[in-house]
Amino acid sequence: MADNIFKTLGAYVTEVLDNDKDGAVSFEEVLGIFPNSAVAIAFVVVDLLVLVAEYRVWDVGMTITSGDPYKALGFV
């Protein structure tokens, strides 16, 4: 049987992403997954745009539901 799956997954991710083998995965090593900087920048920009859009949908939901956060969550 496997050990704790989260411990095993964390060890695997560290093994794959830790290029300098210091035991810690840095932000630069995570960005190294992408073939060039343009892909990473596009990924971050798209995520930020989606986050802003979700906030706007949440705000509309709060307005329509008279401030009920659980009903507004249904809009998101």
trRosetta pair geometry for C-beta under 8 A, 3 or more apart (Angstrom, degrees):
i j d omega theta_ij theta_ji phi_ij phi_ji
2 5 6.1 59 114 -84 132 72
2 8 5.8 -35 179 -41 116 160
3 7 5.6 -62 119 74 118 123
3 8 5.6 147 64 -52 94 103
4 7 4.1 71 78 9 104 111
4 8 6.7 178 88 -10 52 86
5 8 5.5 -56 -146 41 35 113
5 9 6.0 36 154 -21 68 106
6 9 5.6 -49 -141 38 33 111
6 10 6.2 35 156 -20 64 105
7 10 5.8 -53 -146 37 29 112
7 11 6.4 29 154 -18 62 106
8 11 5.8 -55 -148 36 29 110
8 12 6.4 31 152 -20 63 107
9 12 5.6 -55 -148 36 32 113
9 13 6.3 30 155 -18 66 105
10 13 5.8 -53 -144 37 31 109
10 14 6.3 30 156 -16 64 107
11 14 5.8 -55 -147 39 30 111
11 15 6.2 33 153 -22 64 107
12 15 5.6 -55 -148 35 30 112
12 16 6.3 22 157 -15 65 108
13 16 5.9 -58 -145 39 30 106
13 17 5.9 -1 168 5 68 117
13 25 7.2 -49 136 -44 93 156
14 17 6.6 -69 -130 51 23 91
14 18 5.1 19 177 -23 66 124
14 23 7.1 8 -177 -159 131 44
14 24 7.9 -46 -138 -109 108 17
14 25 5.9 -129 -118 -40 65 109
15 18 6.6 -43 -112 32 14 106
17 25 4.6 32 106 -126 122 125
17 29 5.2 106 164 141 89 114
17 30 6.4 15 -163 -86 135 59
17 32 7.8 139 -155 63 78 109
17 33 7.3 -33 -116 -64 100 103
18 21 5.8 99 133 -91 107 36
18 22 6.8 -145 -168 41 112 59
18 23 6.8 42 -144 -79 154 10
18 24 7.0 121 -116 68 113 23
18 25 5.4 -97 -76 -82 77 75
18 29 6.5 18 -109 -174 33 162
19 29 5.3 -167 8 -125 103 108
19 32 6.5 -21 -32 85 143 169
20 29 7.5 -114 5 -80 90 126
25 29 5.3 -124 -161 81 71 133
25 30 6.4 80 157 -55 109 90
26 29 4.9 101 56 4 74 101
26 30 7.3 -134 101 -4 43 85
27 30 5.6 -52 -152 34 37 112
27 31 6.4 34 151 -15 67 105
28 31 5.7 -54 -148 40 33 110
28 32 6.5 49 147 -34 62 100
29 32 5.2 -41 -154 18 36 124
30 33 6.2 -26 180 -6 45 111
31 34 6.2 -47 -175 28 56 107
31 37 7.5 18 175 -112 120 69
31 40 5.0 35 -145 -122 91 159
34 37 7.4 106 101 -95 126 21
34 39 4.2 -169 -167 85 122 117
34 40 4.4 -165 32 -53 160 90
34 43 7.3 -138 -86 -3 142 138
35 39 6.1 73 44 4 79 145
36 39 5.9 105 62 4 67 97
36 40 7.8 -137 105 4 41 93
37 40 5.6 -62 -153 42 43 110
37 41 5.8 41 153 -20 77 108
38 41 5.8 -55 -142 39 30 110
38 42 6.2 31 158 -19 65 108
39 42 5.8 -55 -146 38 28 111
39 43 6.3 33 153 -23 63 107
40 43 5.6 -53 -149 33 31 115
40 44 6.5 27 155 -15 64 105
41 44 5.9 -56 -149 38 32 108
41 45 6.2 29 155 -17 66 109
42 45 5.8 -56 -142 39 30 110
42 46 6.1 29 159 -18 66 108
43 46 6.1 -56 -146 37 25 108
43 47 6.5 24 155 -17 61 109
44 47 5.8 -57 -149 37 30 111
44 48 6.4 29 154 -18 65 106
45 48 5.8 -55 -149 36 32 110
45 49 6.4 32 153 -18 65 105
46 49 5.7 -53 -148 37 33 112
46 50 6.4 33 154 -18 65 105
47 50 5.8 -54 -147 37 32 111
47 51 6.4 36 153 -22 64 105
48 51 5.5 -52 -148 34 33 115
48 52 6.5 32 154 -17 65 103
49 52 5.8 -53 -149 36 32 110
49 53 6.3 32 153 -18 65 107
50 53 5.6 -54 -146 39 33 112
50 54 6.2 35 155 -21 66 105
51 54 5.8 -53 -146 35 29 111
51 55 6.6 32 153 -20 62 104
52 55 5.7 -53 -152 33 32 113
52 56 6.6 32 151 -19 64 103
53 56 5.7 -53 -152 34 34 111
53 57 6.5 34 151 -17 66 103
54 57 5.6 -51 -147 37 35 111
54 58 6.3 41 151 -22 65 104
54 76 5.6 58 -162 -142 92 105
55 58 5.4 -51 -148 35 33 115
55 59 6.4 36 152 -22 65 103
56 59 5.6 -50 -149 33 33 114
56 60 6.6 33 152 -16 64 102
57 60 5.8 -52 -150 37 34 110
57 61 6.3 36 150 -19 65 107
57 75 5.3 -168 161 136 94 105
57 76 5.5 134 104 -96 118 64
58 61 5.6 -57 -150 38 31 114
58 62 6.4 33 153 -21 65 104
58 72 5.8 70 -159 156 64 114
58 73 7.8 15 -122 -92 92 44
58 75 6.8 160 -97 81 37 114
58 76 5.4 14 -76 -67 84 118
59 62 5.7 -50 -148 33 31 112
59 63 6.6 31 152 -19 63 104
60 63 5.6 -55 -151 35 34 112
60 64 6.3 28 155 -16 68 108
60 75 6.6 -155 85 171 92 158
61 64 5.8 -56 -141 39 31 107
61 65 5.9 7 167 2 67 115
61 71 6.9 -171 173 116 101 72
61 72 3.3 126 123 -145 112 75
61 73 7.4 169 137 -16 154 21
61 74 7.0 166 -146 62 135 69
61 75 3.3 -152 -80 18 127 146
61 76 6.8 -84 -6 -32 156 77
62 65 6.4 -67 -135 51 24 95
62 67 5.7 33 -173 -106 86 40
62 68 7.7 -178 -132 48 57 41
62 69 7.0 2 -103 -94 96 58
62 72 4.6 17 -67 -102 60 152
63 66 8.0 22 177 -73 26 31
64 72 7.7 141 55 -100 88 81
64 75 7.6 119 44 -67 131 142
65 68 4.3 -93 144 45 118 96
65 71 3.9 166 -136 94 152 127
65 72 5.2 -136 34 -58 137 78
68 71 4.2 45 98 22 118 111
68 72 6.3 163 88 -16 61 89
69 72 5.4 -58 -141 41 34 114
69 73 6.4 49 155 -33 65 98
70 73 5.6 -41 -153 19 32 118
70 74 7.7 41 146 -22 54 94
71 74 5.8 -42 -170 17 43 117
71 75 8.0 46 140 -18 62 93
72 75 5.6 -41 -167 20 50 114
72 76 7.3 45 143 -16 69 99
73 76 5.7 -53 -156 33 44 110
